[in-house]
Amino acid sequence: MYYSSFQDYEAYQGDKYHTILNSLGFLNLGIRENRLCFDLMTERLYQDDMNYIKEPLLQYSNRRGHPFLWAEVAKFLTYYCRSPSHLNLRNVVLLNSCCSVFSALAMVLCDPGDAILVPTPFHRGFLFSTKMYAQVELIPIHVVSEITNTNTQPFQLMMGKLEQALLEAKTKNKKVKGPLLANPQNPLGDINVKESLKEYLKFAKRNELHVIVDETYMLSVFDETIVFHSVLSLESLPDPNRSHVIWGSKDFGITGFCFGVLYIHNDDVFSVMSPFGYLHNVSGITQYKLCRLLGTETGSTECTCPPITPYVYVTKRLRELEEQYEFKITFCSCGCGLYIWINLKKLLEPCTFEEELVFHHHFLDHKLILSHGKSYMFKEPDWFRLMFAENSQGLGEAMDQFGQAIEERKQYWIEKMLEDAMRLLAVCLVTCSGSLLSACGPQGWGLNWQCDYTRGFLEG
């Protein structure tokens, strides 16, 4: 499954869409990348204060990174996480991606064969970082998309599900080291409210578990009615030594800079995490530019464009497709992140993961890359993640391709239903003709001839 995602990405890299140079190339609405800020970021990175190169930046740095960046990251997180007190720069670990941070942390906290609980759907990179890299098992906690008596909201992670997952793991003799939570959630675009965060942290403390919270998209909240609460904003943590926060570059549209941050209170875990900088270091020049960027009072806010405009555009196009082709497209409207979690169940028949994969390849045939639900370990087929943090021209072209794929799929099912109906009609006519012939006896030769003709016409 993960290899298939790599194949899609390789195909995209070799045949990227470009307005002038390659208008028939792949349009990628599957990759987690903010392409809305390139103009602002380019302008900022061209400014004079960014053009600084001294010997220390060209040499090996501290395995944790340069001290000037620790300080700026701590200051930045203190402000944007709304921490009640100044965060300690000596609790900051910097590696070359959030996946590197997570995989290293999994290796530190777990032995091979240990397990981490994670609600579905979850970012597929976690699977690679743990199962394939750290040999740690991810135990999915399956949530449901439907509202029920026990689920007052779609995709709600109830405490009962956490407790049940832990109990079931223990009965199977699995050693669980803790839950992994994403806030905001990827691919749902939802947030954990403050009360829920506290409950999850208390659950971990009761069971002496670590908690890893991925806050990669904390600055990508574009609905003004939503208030994001970082774990670092809480007045007190139930168990600080087992509470670990990850943040990184997704918000800024500079994924090519490749940096991920771990904020950690546990000195023992910190001392073991630091040497991973030898394997996953960020270049000195990149660290300097990051420091300048994070330290700019307006640079850090202006370059995290809230993607409200493309979100409105995409949801409007989805509604137009619903009306045009007369079928329901369910999607999560949560106001966070760079993506929409959409349901195309009405175009899958039967509604299976096999058909979901067929539909995924149908989009690829239209040079459009989306992420399908099974790659997020979601137990319900028919879900796709659609990224919308794209420039207006690319997004418009991508949604045109999306619409064409939907139109062809709809037409396919109309033709299939007609074929099935004709086949059923033929069976009914043949069955009925046989019954009539039996009733007519020897006098039914004329009807027999007509039935043979009808049968031959329908079958031929």
Secondary structure as UniProt FT lines:
FT   HELIX           2..14
FT   TURN            19..21
FT   TURN            23..24
FT   STRAND          26..28
FT   HELIX           38..45
FT   HELIX           48..50
FT   HELIX           55..58
FT   TURN            63..64
FT   HELIX           67..80
FT   TURN            81..82
FT   HELIX           89..91
FT   STRAND          92..95
FT   HELIX           98..109
FT   TURN            112..113
FT   STRAND          115..119
FT   HELIX           125..127
FT   HELIX           128..132
FT   TURN            133..134
FT   STRAND          137..141
FT   TURN            154..155
FT   HELIX           159..171
FT   TURN            172..173
FT   STRAND          176..182
FT   TURN            186..188
FT   HELIX           194..206
FT   TURN            207..208
FT   STRAND          211..214
FT   TURN            216..219
FT   TURN            224..225
FT   HELIX           231..233
FT   HELIX           240..242
FT   STRAND          243..248
FT   HELIX           250..252
FT   HELIX           255..257
FT   STRAND          260..264
FT   HELIX           267..273
FT   HELIX           274..278
FT   HELIX           284..295
FT   TURN            297..298
FT   HELIX           299..302
FT   HELIX           308..325
FT   STRAND          330..331
FT   STRAND          339..343
FT   HELIX           345..347
FT   HELIX           353..365
FT   TURN            366..367
FT   STRAND          368..369
FT   STRAND          371..372
FT   HELIX           373..376
FT   STRAND          383..387
FT   HELIX           392..440
FT   HELIX           441..444
FT   HELIX           445..459
//
